[in-house]
Amino acid sequence: MNKLPLESRITKYIVEYSAREISNLSNIDVVVVGAGPAGLTAAKYLAERGLAVAVFERRLSFGGGIGGGGMLFHKLVVSRDAEKILRDFKIRYEPVRGDENLLVVDTAEFMAKLATGAVEAGAKVLFGVHVDDVILRESPTRITGVAIQWSAVIMSGLHVDPLFIYSRAVIDATGHDAEVLSVASRKIPELNIVVPGEKSAYAELSEKLVVEKTGRVVPGLYVAGMAVAALYGLPRMGPIFSSMLLSGKKVADIIVEDLSS
């Protein structure tokens, strides 16, 4: 029986097991930045294909904008185009009477089951981690990972050097701010990435265009979810989340194909 005081054992095991997992993540297949609906969807489908996936979320919770529903009402809308994805995640839904193309889901269940689906598929999620930069390689020019820092360090304004995660693909699923793309745009002008930000609401058009434009931005760097709208100046769609799910699934399919070629 271990004779160390309980307080010592608590600290020892937390540090020991955490360090082991972070060390294993230092060289992986895919980094997903953002644990919102697009990021979690992508993570599940990528991990199910046998890829090593890490999701870094700067906050201390899953879900991105899901929890707020529509103006803090606890329901949101998904179109039938994403019905199969809801079923894959075992998310219950209710058809809308008189509007056969729309489904209503509960925000808490939606958020919880997206997270459970990604984690049970094998994706590793770390909270309180901010992606501070990307890793660049030349000849040919490509993105090969990210620099990470504790969100608390970023918030404090302290200068602390980050750690690096090398990966074969990086997905910006950070939502409206397109944080990874914005960093790449500012620091690597030769990539010719411009992030104009999203336009005002036009839900029907945005639902379509976000999915259409999901994919590879430059070699090694991909975009999904609302970051797509920020990158291409597309309108926002509000609390309908079909395109977030479909975008996450699409980017996963594209990466699987790219990494296998």
C-alpha positions in Angstrom: 0.0 0.0 0.0 1.3 3.5 -0.9 2.5 5.2 2.3 2.5 8.7 0.8 0.0 11.2 2.3 -3.2 11.5 0.2 -2.3 15.1 -0.7 1.0 14.0 -2.2 -0.6 11.2 -4.2 -3.3 13.5 -5.6 -0.6 15.8 -7.0 1.7 13.0 -8.1 -1.0 11.2 -10.1 -2.5 14.3 -11.7 0.9 15.5 -12.9 2.2 12.1 -13.9 -0.8 11.0 -16.0 -1.4 14.4 -17.5 2.3 14.7 -18.6 2.2 11.3 -20.1 -0.8 12.1 -22.3 0.5 15.6 -23.3 3.8 13.9 -24.3 1.9 11.4 -26.4 0.1 14.3 -28.2 3.4 16.0 -29.2 3.3 14.3 -32.7 -0.2 13.3 -33.9 -2.3 13.1 -37.0 -4.8 16.0 -36.6 -5.2 19.0 -34.3 -8.7 20.4 -34.0 -8.8 23.9 -32.6 -12.2 24.5 -30.9 -14.6 22.1 -29.2 -17.7 23.5 -30.7 -20.1 21.6 -32.9 -18.0 21.5 -36.1 -14.8 20.7 -34.2 -16.4 17.9 -32.2 -18.1 16.4 -35.2 -14.8 16.4 -37.1 -13.0 14.9 -34.2 -15.4 11.9 -33.9 -15.3 11.0 -37.6 -11.5 11.4 -37.8 -10.9 9.3 -34.7 -13.2 6.6 -35.9 -11.0 6.3 -39.0 -8.1 5.5 -36.8 -6.4 8.9 -36.8 -4.8 10.3 -33.6 -6.8 13.5 -32.9 -6.4 16.2 -30.3 -9.0 18.9 -29.7 -7.7 22.1 -28.0 -10.4 24.3 -26.4 -9.4 27.7 -24.8 -12.4 27.6 -22.5 -13.2 25.1 -19.8 -16.2 23.5 -21.5 -17.5 21.9 -24.6 -20.0 23.2 -27.1 -19.0 26.6 -28.4 -22.2 28.6 -29.0 -24.5 25.7 -28.4 -25.3 26.3 -24.7 -26.9 29.7 -25.4 -29.4 28.2 -27.8 -31.3 31.1 -29.4 -31.3 34.1 -27.0 -30.8 31.7 -24.0 -33.8 29.5 -24.9 -32.8 25.9 -24.4 -33.6 24.7 -27.9 -32.0 25.0 -31.3 -32.8 24.0 -34.9 -31.1 21.5 -37.3 -32.2 20.7 -40.8 -32.9 17.2 -42.0 -29.8 17.4 -44.1 -27.8 16.7 -40.9 -30.2 14.0 -39.6 -27.8 11.2 -40.1 -25.2 12.9 -38.1 -27.6 13.4 -35.2 -28.3 9.7 -35.3 -24.6 8.9 -35.4 -24.2 10.8 -32.2 -27.5 9.4 -30.7 -28.9 12.9 -30.3 -32.7 12.9 -30.0 -34.7 15.4 -32.0 -38.3 16.4 -32.6 -39.7 17.2 -36.1 -41.3 20.6 -36.5 -45.0 20.4 -37.2 -45.8 21.9 -40.5 -42.1 22.4 -41.5 -40.8 19.0 -42.6 -37.2 20.1 -43.3 -36.5 21.3 -39.7 -35.8 19.4 -36.5 -35.6 20.8 -32.9 -33.0 19.5 -30.4 -32.2 20.3 -26.8 -29.1 22.3 -26.3 -27.8 20.4 -23.3 -28.2 17.0 -25.0 -26.8 18.3 -28.2 -23.7 19.6 -26.5 -23.2 16.6 -24.2 -23.6 14.0 -26.9 -21.4 15.7 -29.4 -18.7 15.7 -26.7 -19.4 12.1 -25.7 -19.3 11.0 -29.3 -15.9 12.6 -30.0 -14.3 11.3 -26.7 -15.7 7.8 -27.1 -14.4 7.6 -30.7 -10.9 8.2 -29.3 -10.3 12.0 -29.7 -8.4 13.6 -26.8 -9.8 16.9 -25.6 -7.8 19.4 -23.5 -9.5 22.4 -22.0 -8.0 25.7 -21.1 -5.5 25.5 -24.0 -5.1 28.4 -26.4 -3.5 27.9 -29.8 -1.0 30.8 -30.0 0.6 30.1 -33.3 1.1 27.6 -36.1 4.2 25.6 -37.2 5.4 26.5 -40.7 7.5 24.5 -43.1 8.8 25.6 -46.5 9.6 24.0 -49.9 6.8 23.3 -50.1 5.0 25.8 -47.8 2.7 24.0 -45.4 1.4 24.1 -41.9 2.6 21.2 -39.7 1.2 21.9 -36.3 0.5 24.4 -33.6 2.0 26.2 -30.7 -0.1 25.9 -27.5 -0.3 27.9 -24.3 -2.5 27.7 -21.2 -5.4 30.1 -21.7 -4.8 31.5 -18.2 -1.3 32.6 -19.3 -2.7 34.4 -22.3 -5.4 36.1 -20.1 -2.7 37.2 -17.6 -0.6 38.9 -20.2 2.5 37.1 -19.0 5.3 36.2 -21.5 5.7 32.5 -21.3 7.0 30.4 -24.3 4.5 27.9 -25.7 4.9 24.2 -26.3 4.6 22.7 -29.8 2.3 20.0 -31.2 3.4 18.6 -34.5 0.6 17.3 -36.7 -0.2 16.3 -40.3 -3.3 18.5 -40.3 -4.8 21.4 -38.4 -8.5 22.4 -38.4 -9.6 25.9 -37.4 -13.0 25.3 -35.8 -12.8 28.3 -33.5 -16.0 29.9 -34.7 -16.7 33.5 -35.4 -13.1 34.7 -34.6 -11.3 32.2 -36.9 -8.4 32.4 -34.5 -5.9 30.1 -36.2 -6.5 31.6 -39.6 -6.1 35.1 -38.2 -2.7 34.2 -36.7 -1.6 32.6 -40.0 -2.8 35.6 -42.0 -0.9 38.0 -39.8 2.3 36.1 -39.4 2.7 34.3 -42.7 1.7 36.8 -45.4 3.0 34.6 -48.2 0.0 32.3 -47.5 -2.3 35.0 -48.9 -4.9 34.3 -46.2 -7.3 37.2 -45.7 -10.0 37.0 -42.9 -12.6 39.7 -43.6 -15.1 38.4 -41.0 -18.7 37.3 -41.4 -21.6 39.3 -42.8 -25.0 39.9 -41.4 -27.6 37.1 -41.2 -28.9 35.3 -44.2 -29.5 31.8 -42.7 -30.6 29.9 -45.8 -27.6 31.1 -47.9 -25.1 30.7 -45.1 -26.2 27.2 -44.3 -25.4 26.3 -47.8 -22.2 28.2 -48.4 -20.5 27.3 -45.1 -20.6 23.6 -46.1 -19.6 24.3 -49.7 -16.5 26.2 -48.7 -15.4 23.9 -45.9 -12.0 22.3 -46.6 -8.3 22.9 -47.1 -7.1 26.5 -47.0 -3.4 25.9 -47.5 -1.5 22.6 -47.2 -1.9 21.3 -43.7 -4.5 23.9 -42.6 -8.2 23.4 -42.9 -11.3 25.3 -41.9 -14.7 24.2 -40.6 -17.8 25.7 -39.0 -18.3 29.4 -38.5 -14.6 30.0 -39.1 -15.5 29.3 -42.8 -17.9 32.3 -42.7 -15.2 34.5 -41.2 -12.7 33.5 -43.8 -14.9 33.9 -46.8 -17.0 36.8 -45.7 -20.2 34.7 -45.6 -23.4 35.7 -43.8 -24.2 34.2 -40.4 -27.1 31.9 -39.8 -27.9 32.1 -36.0 -29.1 29.2 -33.9 -29.5 26.6 -36.7 -26.6 24.2 -36.5 -27.0 21.8 -39.5 -24.1 23.4 -41.4 -21.8 23.1 -38.3 -22.4 19.3 -38.3 -22.2 18.9 -42.0 -19.0 21.1 -42.2 -17.4 19.0 -39.4 -18.2 15.8 -41.3 -17.0 17.2 -44.6 -13.6 18.4 -43.3 -13.0 15.0 -41.7 -13.7 13.3 -45.0 -11.4 15.6 -46.8 -8.5 15.2 -44.3 -8.9 11.4 -44.4 -8.5 11.5 -48.2 -5.6 13.9 -48.1 -3.7 12.0 -45.5 -4.1 8.7 -47.3 -2.9 10.0 -50.7 
